[in-house]
Amino acid sequence: MDDRRSVKTKRAIREAFLELLKHKSINRISIVEISNRADLGRGTFYLHYKDVYDLMEHLENELISNLEKLYDASFPFDNSMNMLKLTDTITEYLESNRETFLLLSRTENGSRILEKLRQFFIRKLLSDNGDAVTETDTVEAVFIVSGVLGVLETWLRDDIKTSHKSISELLHHELMKFDN
């Protein structure tokens, strides 16, 4: 467990990095810039991260870890209300972390977050089927996850102007069509 000073330092580094990411691509951001903006020495940065790409990966993994906790809290999907709880908590989380998600998902930053999310949710859906995963299960999981992530990405980029509650209800409605 990190002590409070370490948590505060990491937060300052991450905030400085995300602020720089608003204006520059990752390959143009230096550790000196991050350290200066965070008001820390360069050595302090290296106590927590190897380089800017390691920092980016930590941010991506943190986002996925938080989504996994939300997913697990809504499981099992033995009724429609659990599925609605899942879509609601995920859309609420993504809406509250919209800026971070969008910065991490920019292609000029070599983002892998969308693919990581795709693989994460496919793995989760397939693990819910137990040991007997069929080819049909795999195709269905890829189809569902790709569609949901496509809607969420479009919504977060403001191409769909609606609240997380509305998106959640729309996704829930569509996902219930796959309920066996």
GUTOR-202888 format. One record per atom (N, C-alpha, C): y, z negated, x negated; residue number from 1. Coordinates in steps of 0.001 Angstrom, whole numbers, plus 524288, in hexadecimal, padded with zeros to 5 digits. Example, Ala and Ser with C-alpha at 12.3 -4.5 7.8 and 13.67 -1.06 7.14 Angstrom:
! GUTOR-202888
KELO       v       w       u   guti
KELO   7E9C6   7E188   7CC7A      1
KELO   7EE6C   7E188   7CFF4      1
KELO   7F31C   7E188   7CC70      1
KELO   7F736   7E458   7CDCE      2
KELO   7FBDC   7E41C   7CA9A      2
KELO   8001E   7E142   7CD9C      2
***
This chain:
! GUTOR-202888
KELO       v       w       u   guti
KELO   7FB61   80000   7FCB6      1
KELO   80000   80000   80000      1
KELO   804E0   80000   7FC88      1
KELO   80872   8035A   7FDD2      2
KELO   80D49   803B4   7FAD5      2
KELO   810DC   7FF21   7FC31      2
KELO   8139E   7FD2B   7F83E      3
KELO   8176B   7F915   7F957      3
KELO   81C50   7FB82   7FBC4      3
KELO   81FC2   7F850   7FDB2      4
KELO   8245A   7FA3A   80088      4
KELO   827DB   7FDA8   7FD28      4
KELO   8286B   7FC38   7F82B      5
KELO   82BB6   7FF4A   7F4AB      5
KELO   82967   804B3   7F3D6      5
KELO   8244B   804F5   7F341      6
KELO   821A5   809F6   7F287      6
KELO   82229   80D61   7F767      6
KELO   8219D   80B0B   7FBF0      7
KELO   8222D   80DE4   800E0      7
KELO   827BB   81004   8015E      7
KELO   82B8E   80CC6   80008      8
KELO   8310B   80E65   8004D      8
KELO   83227   812D1   7FC77      8
KELO   82FEB   81284   7F7D1      9
KELO   8309E   81696   7F3DB      9
KELO   82E35   81BB4   7F5AA      9
KELO   8296F   81B72   7F7A6     10
KELO   826D8   82031   7F99A     10
KELO   829F6   822A0   7FE09     10
KELO   82BFA   81F6A   80183     11
KELO   82F11   82161   805DF     11
KELO   833EB   82432   803D6     11
KELO   83686   821E5   7FFF2     12
KELO   83B3A   82450   7FDB9     12
KELO   839E1   8298D   7FB2A     12
KELO   83587   829C2   7F86A     13
KELO   833DA   82EA4   7F5EC     13
KELO   832B2   832C1   7FA10     13
KELO   82FD6   83145   7FE0B     14
KELO   82E65   834F9   8022D     14
KELO   8332E   836F2   8051F     14
KELO   836C1   83369   80660     15
KELO   83B80   83505   80924     15
KELO   83ECB   838B4   805D0     15
KELO   83F3B   83787   800CF     16
KELO   8422D   83AEE   7FD44     16
KELO   83F99   84048   7FCF3     16
KELO   83A78   8405D   7FC7E     17
KELO   8378D   84545   7FC36     17
KELO   8384D   8487B   8012F     17
KELO   837BA   84609   805AC     18
KELO   8384E   848D5   80AA0     18
KELO   83DDC   84AD7   80B54     18
KELO   841AD   847DB   80995     19
KELO   8471B   849A4   809E5     19
KELO   847E7   84E74   8067B     19
KELO   845B7   84E72   801D2     20
KELO   8461D   852FC   7FE59     20
KELO   84326   857A1   80095     20
KELO   83EBE   8568A   80319     21
KELO   83B7F   85AB0   8055A     21
KELO   83E52   85D8F   809C0     21
KELO   8422B   85B1E   80C0F     22
KELO   84545   85DB2   81027     22
KELO   84863   86243   80DEC     22
KELO   849B0   861E8   808E8     23
KELO   84D39   865B6   80687     23
KELO   84AB9   86921   8025D     23
KELO   8460D   86790   80098     24
KELO   84386   86A61   7FC4F     24
KELO   83DA7   86ABA   7FD4A     24
KELO   83B44   86E99   7FAD9     25
KELO   8358D   86ED3   7FB08     25
KELO   83362   86B05   7F700     25
KELO   82E9A   8697E   7F7B4     26
KELO   82C37   86573   7F471     26
KELO   82C52   866E4   7EE9F     26
KELO   82BA1   86BE5   7ED64     27
KELO   82B77   86D6C   7E7E7     27
KELO   830DA   86D44   7E550     27
KELO   834E7   86C25   7E84C     28
KELO   83A34   86BB4   7E622     28
KELO   83C1E   86607   7E600     28
KELO   838B7   86267   7E784     29
KELO   83A22   85CDD   7E795     29
KELO   837E7   85A3D   7E2B9     29
KELO   83B48   8577D   7DFF5     30
KELO   8397B   854CC   7DB39     30
KELO   838E6   84EF3   7DC3C     30
KELO   835DB   84C81   7D8FD     31
KELO   83521   846DC   7D958     31
KELO   83A40   84412   7D824     31
KELO   83D5B   8464B   7D4A1     32
KELO   84280   84413   7D369     32
KELO   845E4   84400   7D852     32
KELO   845DF   84854   7DB51     33
KELO   848F9   8488A   7E024     33
KELO   84726   84466   7E410     33
KELO   8420E   84400   7E4B1     34
KELO   83FEA   84020   7E85A     34
KELO   84171   83AA4   7E692     34
KELO   840A8   83996   7E19D     35
KELO   841D7   83461   7DF7F     35
KELO   84797   83310   7E00E     35
KELO   84B06   836C2   7DEC4     36
KELO   850A5   835D1   7DF4E     36
KELO   85221   834BB   7E4F5     36
KELO   8501C   837F0   7E887     37
KELO   85164   83750   7EE13     37
KELO   84F4B   83220   7F02C     37
KELO   84ABD   83075   7EE28     38
KELO   8485F   82B84   7EFDE     38
KELO   84A9C   826DB   7ECE7     38
KELO   84E06   827ED   7E919     39
KELO   8506B   823E8   7E5D6     39
KELO   84C45   820BF   7E2E8     39
KELO   848B1   823A0   7E086     40
KELO   84468   82150   7DD84     40
KELO   843EF   82424   7D84C     40
KELO   8416F   821A4   7D4A8     41
KELO   8404D   8243C   7CFBC     41
KELO   83BC1   82802   7D06C     41
KELO   83BAE   82BEE   7CD13     42
KELO   83779   82FC9   7CD4C     42
KELO   83224   82D3B   7CC8C     42
KELO   831EC   82961   7C926     43
KELO   82D01   8269E   7C830     43
KELO   82AE4   823FF   7CD12     43
KELO   82E6B   8222B   7D06B     44
KELO   82CCC   81FB0   7D553     44
KELO   82A12   823A5   7D8CB     44
KELO   82C0F   82876   7D8DD     45
KELO   8297B   82C96   7DBE1     45
KELO   823D6   82D28   7DA0D     45
KELO   82322   82D5B   7D4EA     46
KELO   81DE8   82E3B   7D2AC     46
KELO   81A33   829A1   7D37F     46
KELO   81C3E   82521   7D4D4     47
KELO   818D2   820BC   7D625     47
KELO   815EC   821B7   7DB49     47
KELO   81825   82528   7DE83     48
KELO   815FD   82601   7E3BB     48
KELO   813AC   82B74   7E486     48
KELO   815D0   82F5E   7E1D3     49
KELO   81420   834CA   7E29F     49
KELO   813E3   837A3   7DD67     49
KELO   81049   83B65   7DD0C     50
KELO   80FC1   83E83   7D844     50
KELO   81428   84278   7D7B9     50
KELO   8158A   844F2   7DC1D     51
KELO   81993   848F9   7DC33     51
KELO   81B33   849E5   7E1D9     51
KELO   81EA6   84DAB   7E2BE     52
KELO   82085   84E9A   7E812     52
KELO   81C22   85082   7EBA8     52
KELO   8185D   8534A   7E979     53
KELO   81407   85536   7ECAD     53
KELO   81070   850BB   7EE55     53
KELO   80FCE   84CEA   7EAEE     54
KELO   80CCD   84841   7EC46     54
KELO   80F8E   84541   7F09E     54
KELO   814B7   844E2   7F03E     55
KELO   817D3   8425D   7F455     55
KELO   81724   84542   7F981     55
KELO   8176C   84A67   7F957     56
KELO   816B8   84D9B   7FE0C     56
KELO   81153   84C96   8006E     56
KELO   80D5C   84C76   7FD1A     57
KELO   8080D   84B88   7FF0D     57
KELO   8078C   84620   80176     57
KELO   80A02   84234   7FF1C     58
KELO   809F2   83CF8   80164     58
KELO   80C71   83CFD   806D7     58
KELO   810C7   83FBA   80767     59
KELO   81358   84007   80C7F     59
KELO   80FE4   842C4   81084     59
KELO   80D65   8470D   80EEA     60
KELO   809D4   849D9   8126D     60
KELO   8054B   84651   8140B     60
KELO   802FA   843AE   8103A     61
KELO   7FE7E   84051   8115E     61
KELO   7FFF8   83BB0   814C7     61
KELO   804B7   839B4   81412     62
KELO   80696   83569   8175A     62
KELO   80718   83736   81D0B     62
KELO   80937   83BDE   81DCF     63
KELO   809C4   83DFF   82314     63
KELO   80465   83E94   8259F     63
KELO   800A6   8409E   822BE     64
KELO   7FB58   8415A   824D5     64
KELO   7F8B9   83C1A   825D7     64
KELO   7F970   8386E   8225A     65
KELO   7F733   8333A   82319     65
KELO   7F94A   830A5   8280D     65
KELO   7FE51   8312F   828FB     66
KELO   80096   82EFC   82DBD     66
KELO   7FE76   831B1   8329A     66
KELO   7FDC8   836D3   83255     67
KELO   7FB81   839A6   836C2     67
KELO   7F5D8   83802   837AA     67
KELO   7F30B   836F8   8337C     68
KELO   7ED9C   83537   83405     68
KELO   7ED58   82FF9   836D8     68
KELO   7F0EA   82C7C   8359B     69
KELO   7F113   82767   8384E     69
KELO   7F223   8282E   83E1F     69
KELO   7F5B8   82BB2   83F68     70
KELO   7F6E7   82CC5   844E2     70
KELO   7F22A   82F28   847A2     70
KELO   7EF94   832BF   844F7     71
KELO   7EAE5   83549   84720     71
KELO   7E6B2   8312E   84837     71
KELO   7E5A1   82DFE   84453     72
KELO   7E180   82A12   844DE     72
KELO   7E2BB   8260F   84918     72
KELO   7E7B7   824E0   849CF     73
KELO   7E944   8211F   84DDC     73
KELO   7E871   82349   85357     73
KELO   7E839   82870   853D3     74
KELO   7E77B   82AED   858F7     74
KELO   7E1CE   82C46   85A02     74
KELO   7DE7E   82BA6   8562F     75
KELO   7D8FF   82D21   856A2     75
KELO   7D607   828B2   8592C     75
KELO   7D1F3   82988   85C31     76
KELO   7CF89   82E8A   85D8C     76
KELO   7D271   83136   861FF     76
KELO   7D19F   8363F   86266     77
KELO   7D412   83955   86684     77
KELO   7D070   839AF   86B2D     77
KELO   7CEBF   8352A   86D07     78
KELO   7CB0B   83506   87157     78
KELO   7CDAB   835A4   8769D     78
KELO   7D2CD   835C4   87690     79
KELO   7D592   836C5   87B76     79
KELO   7DAB8   83986   87A52     79
KELO   7DCE8   83BAE   87E54     80
KELO   7E1AC   83EBF   87DE3     80
KELO   7E63E   83B88   87BCB     80
KELO   7E660   83685   87D0B     81
KELO   7EAC2   8333B   87B67     81
KELO   7EAC3   8326A   8757C     81
KELO   7E633   83215   87316     82
KELO   7E605   8318F   86D61     82
KELO   7E816   8367E   86AC5     82
KELO   7E6CE   83B05   86CF9     83
KELO   7E8C0   83FEE   86AC9     83
KELO   7EEAB   84042   86B78     83
KELO   7F0A3   83E81   86FF2     84
KELO   7F645   83E77   870D9     84
KELO   7F8F3   83AB5   86D0D     84
KELO   7F683   83638   86C23     85
KELO   7F8A1   8327A   8685D     85
KELO   7F8FA   834FF   862FA     85
KELO   7F4F3   837F0   8617A     86
KELO   7F4F7   83A8F   85C65     86
KELO   7F95E   83E8F   85C07     86
KELO   7F9B8   84207   85FDF     87
KELO   7FDCC   84609   85F9A     87
KELO   80334   8438B   85FB3     87
KELO   803C2   83F63   862B1     88
KELO   808DD   83CCB   86308     88
KELO   80A4F   83A2D   85DE1     88
KELO   806B6   83741   85B93     89
KELO   80805   83479   856BE     89
KELO   808DB   83846   85234     89
KELO   805DE   83C7E   8520B     90
KELO   8068B   8404B   84DCE     90
KELO   80BB8   84334   84E61     90
KELO   80CF9   844EB   8531B     91
KELO   811F4   847B4   853C8     91
KELO   81695   8440B   852DE     91
KELO   8161B   83F28   8547B     92
KELO   81A4C   83B63   85385     92
KELO   81AF8   83A79   84DA5     92
KELO   816A4   839E4   84AD6     93
KELO   816E3   83918   8452C     93
KELO   8195B   83DD1   84277     93
KELO   817A5   84277   843E9     94
KELO   819C5   8472A   84175     94
KELO   81F8A   847DE   842BE     94
KELO   82108   846A3   84794     95
KELO   8268E   84715   84905     95
KELO   829DE   84345   845DB     95
KELO   827F6   83E88   84525     96
KELO   82B01   83AAA   84231     96
KELO   82B08   83BD1   83C59     96
KELO   8275B   83F01   83A8A     97
KELO   8271D   84087   83508     97
KELO   82802   84661   8345A     97
KELO   82ABA   848A5   83818     98
KELO   82BA2   84E54   83837     98
KELO   82DDF   8505A   83311     98
KELO   83210   84E04   8313C     99
KELO   834A9   84FFC   82C8B     99
KELO   83102   84FE5   827D2     99
KELO   82E3B   84BA0   8271A    100
KELO   82A8A   84B43   822BD    100
KELO   82653   84F63   82339    100
KELO   82418   84FE7   827DA    101
KELO   81FFD   853CB   828BB    101
KELO   821FF   85947   82785    101
KELO   8269D   85A91   82971    102
KELO   828C3   85FCB   82891    102
KELO   829EF   860C8   822CD    102
KELO   82BF8   85CD9   8201E    103
KELO   82D00   85D7C   81A83    103
KELO   827ED   85E3B   81776    103
KELO   823FA   85B40   818D8    104
KELO   81EF4   85BA9   8161C    104
KELO   81C1F   860B9   8175B    104
KELO   81D30   862F3   81BDE    105
KELO   81A4C   867A5   81D7D    105
KELO   81CEC   86CC0   81BE6    105
KELO   82164   86C7A   81950    106
KELO   82404   87148   817A8    106
KELO   820B3   87430   813A5    106
KELO   81FF6   8792F   81490    107
KELO   81C8B   87C4B   81129    107
KELO   81EAB   87CBA   80B9E    107
KELO   823C9   87CB8   80AF2    108
KELO   825EB   87D1F   805A6    108
KELO   824C0   8784D   80261    108
KELO   822D2   87430   804E6    109
KELO   82144   86F78   80215    109
KELO   81B65   86F63   800FD    109
KELO   818D1   873CB   801FC    110
KELO   81337   87413   80106    110
KELO   81030   8705A   80483    110
KELO   8124C   86F89   8091C    111
KELO   8101B   86BAF   80CA9    111
KELO   80A5D   86CA6   80DDC    111
KELO   8079C   8685D   80DDC    112
KELO   80222   8686E   80F79    112
KELO   80157   864EC   81438    112
KELO   805A4   862CB   81649    113
KELO   8052F   85EF7   81A7C    113
KELO   802A8   86139   81F5D    113
KELO   8040B   865FF   820D8    114
KELO   801BE   8683D   82597    114
KELO   7FBE1   86914   824E6    114
KELO   7FA4D   86AF3   82065    115
KELO   7F4B7   86BB4   81F6F    115
KELO   7F1E7   86675   81F1B    115
KELO   7F454   86299   81CB9    116
KELO   7F201   85D5D   81C88    116
KELO   7F15A   85B2B   8220A    116
KELO   7F555   85BE6   8254A    117
KELO   7F4FB   85A0F   82AB0    117
KELO   7F0B4   85CF0   82DAB    117
KELO   7F063   86203   82CE2    118
KELO   7EC62   86524   82F78    118
KELO   7E6EA   86327   82DF5    118
KELO   7E60C   86280   828F1    119
KELO   7E0F3   860AB   8271B    119
KELO   7DFC7   85B23   828F4    119
KELO   7E3BA   857D4   828F2    120
KELO   7E30E   85276   82ABF    120
KELO   7E14F   8524E   83073    120
KELO   7E429   85513   833E2    121
KELO   7E2DA   854DE   8396D    121
KELO   7DDAD   8579D   83A9B    121
KELO   7DC77   85BC7   837D8    122
KELO   7D760   85E56   8389B    122
KELO   7D30A   85A93   83718    122
KELO   7D3A3   8580E   832A1    123
KELO   7CFB3   85446   830CF    123
KELO   7CF07   84FDA   834C3    123
KELO   7D361   84DE8   836DE    124
KELO   7D320   849AD   83AAF    124
KELO   7D053   84B6B   83FB0    124
KELO   7D1C5   85004   8419E    125
KELO   7CF40   851F7   8465E    125
KELO   7C967   852BE   84597    125
KELO   7C7F7   854F0   84129    126
KELO   7C26E   855E8   8402A    126
KELO   7BF70   850D7   83F44    126
KELO   7C1E5   84CFA   83CE1    127
KELO   7BF30   84800   83C0B    127
KELO   7BE56   8452F   84139    127
KELO   7C19D   8465A   84514    128
KELO   7C0EE   8440C   84A46    128
KELO   7BC04   84612   84CF3    128
KELO   7BA12   84A9E   84B2E    129
KELO   7B559   84CDE   84D70    129
KELO   7B060   84A9F   84B13    129
KELO   7B0E5   84743   8473D    130
KELO   7AC4B   844FC   844BB    130
KELO   7A9FC   848B1   840BA    130
KELO   7A4EA   8482D   83FDC    131
KELO   7A23F   84B3C   83BD5    131
KELO   7A0DD   850BA   83D90    131
KELO   7A0C2   851AA   84299    132
KELO   79EED   856B4   84499    132
KELO   7A372   85A72   84594    132
KELO   7A63C   85BE3   8416A    133
KELO   7AAA2   85F80   841EE    133
KELO   7A893   86511   841B9    133
KELO   7A9C4   867F0   845D5    134
KELO   7A7FB   86D5B   84627    134
KELO   7AC4D   8710B   84466    134
KELO   7AAEE   875F4   843BE    135
KELO   7AECD   879F2   8426E    135
KELO   7B2DE   87A51   846C7    135
KELO   7B11D   879DD   84B99    136
KELO   7B4A8   879FA   85013    136
KELO   7B882   8756E   84FD4    136
KELO   7B697   870C6   84E67    137
KELO   7BA02   86C3C   84DD7    137
KELO   7BE3F   86D45   849C2    137
KELO   7BCB0   86FA2   84574    138
KELO   7C056   870C7   84139    138
KELO   7C478   874AD   842F3    138
KELO   7C2D7   878D7   8457A    139
KELO   7C68D   87CCC   84752    139
KELO   7CA44   87A6A   84B50    139
KELO   7C836   87752   84EE1    140
KELO   7CB7D   874D0   852D4    140
KELO   7CF6A   87120   85044    140
KELO   7CDB3   86E0D   84C71    141
KELO   7D135   86A67   849C3    141
KELO   7D58D   86D52   846E6    141
KELO   7D432   87185   8442E    142
KELO   7D81E   874A4   84168    142
KELO   7DC07   876F1   8454E    142
KELO   7DA0D   878F0   849A9    143
KELO   7DD60   87B47   84DB2    143
KELO   7E129   8773E   84FF0    143
KELO   7DF27   872C6   85165    144
KELO   7E260   86EAD   853C4    144
KELO   7E67D   86CBF   84FED    144
KELO   7E4C6   86B6A   84B3E    145
KELO   7E860   86943   8475F    145
KELO   7EC8F   86D40   845DF    145
KELO   7EB06   8721D   84510    146
KELO   7EED4   87629   843A6    146
KELO   7F2E6   876DB   847F3    146
KELO   7F125   876CC   84CD3    147
KELO   7F4C0   8775E   85139    147
KELO   7F874   872C7   851B2    147
KELO   7F65D   86E0D   85168    148
KELO   7F99B   86962   851EB    148
KELO   7FD8E   8691C   84D76    148
KELO   7FBC9   86A0F   848A5    149
KELO   7FF68   869E3   8443E    149
KELO   80387   86E2C   8449E    149
KELO   80212   872B3   846A0    150
KELO   805D7   876E9   84766    150
KELO   80A10   87559   84B3E    150
KELO   80888   872E7   84F85    151
KELO   80C51   87118   8536A    151
KELO   80FCC   86CDD   8510C    151
KELO   80D72   86919   84E4F    152
KELO   8107D   864D5   84C03    152
KELO   81457   866D1   847E4    152
KELO   81292   86A60   844A1    153
KELO   81609   86C85   8409D    153
KELO   81AA2   86F70   8431B    153
KELO   81986   8729D   8470A    154
KELO   81DA7   87584   849BE    154
KELO   82168   871BE   84C6E    154
KELO   81F52   86DCE   84EF6    155
KELO   8228A   869DD   85199    155
KELO   8260D   86707   84DAD    155
KELO   823E5   8655C   84941    156
KELO   826F2   86281   8455D    156
KELO   82B37   865DC   842EA    156
KELO   82A41   86ADF   8429E    157
KELO   82E34   86E56   84054    157
KELO   8325B   86FCC   8445D    157
KELO   83225   86D3B   848F4    158
KELO   83605   86DDC   84D1F    158
KELO   835BF   87313   84FFB    158
KELO   8316B   875C6   84F92    159
KELO   830CD   87A7D   852A9    159
KELO   82F6A   87915   8584B    159
KELO   82D92   87460   85922    160
KELO   82C7A   87263   85E5B    160
KELO   82FEE   86D93   85F06    160
KELO   8338B   86DD9   86297    161
KELO   83744   8698E   86351    161
KELO   83554   86607   867BF    161
KELO   83232   86230   86650    162
KELO   83034   85E7F   86A24    162
KELO   82EC9   85968   86769    162
KELO   82E2C   85551   86A6B    163
KELO   82D03   85023   86846    163
KELO   82751   84FC0   86688    163
KELO   8263C   84BB6   86371    164
KELO   820D5   84ADC   861C3    164
KELO   81D53   849BB   8667A    164
KELO   81F75   84731   86A70    165
KELO   81C59   84603   86F23    165
KELO   81AA3   84B0C   871D9    165
KELO   81E28   84EC7   8725E    166
KELO   81CD5   853BB   874EA    166
KELO   818D2   856C8   871C0    166
KELO   81998   85706   86C9C    167
KELO   815D5   859C2   86940    167
KELO   8108C   8570C   8698B    167
KELO   8109B   851E8   86977    168
KELO   80BC9   84EDB   869D5    168
KELO   808D1   85026   86ED7    168
KELO   80B96   8503D   8732E    169
KELO   80913   85157   87838    169
KELO   806FB   856EF   8786B    169
KELO   809F4   85AA3   87641    170
KELO   80818   86010   87619    170
KELO   80336   86099   872B5    170
KELO   8034F   85E22   86E2A    171
KELO   7FEB0   85E53   86AB8    171
KELO   7FA08   85BA9   86D53    171
KELO   7FAFF   85731   86FB6    172
KELO   7F6D1   85468   87267    172
KELO   7F458   857DA   87694    172
KELO   7F798   85A73   8799C    173
KELO   7F5AF   85DDF   87DBE    173
KELO   7F22A   8622A   87B77    173
KELO   7F3F3   8647E   87732    174
KELO   7F0D8   868B1   874BA    174
KELO   7EBD1   86695   87252    174
KELO   7EC29   86216   86FBE    175
KELO   7E787   85FDC   86D3D    175
KELO   7E35F   85E39   87132    175
KELO   7E516   85C99   875C9    176
KELO   7E145   85B00   879C1    176
KELO   7DDF9   85F95   87BA4    176
KELO   7DFC1   8644C   87AD8    177
KELO   7DCAB   868E9   87C36    177
KELO   7D7BC   8695D   878E0    177
KELO   7D7D9   866CF   87447    178
KELO   7D357   86707   870C5    178
KELO   7CFA5   86276   871A6    178
KELO   7D119   85ED4   87513    179
KELO   7CDD3   85A4B   87622    179
KELO   7C8CF   85C06   878DC    179
KELO   7C486   85A78   87685    180
KELO   7BF6B   85C0F   878C3    180
KELO   7BDD0   8588C   87D24    180
***
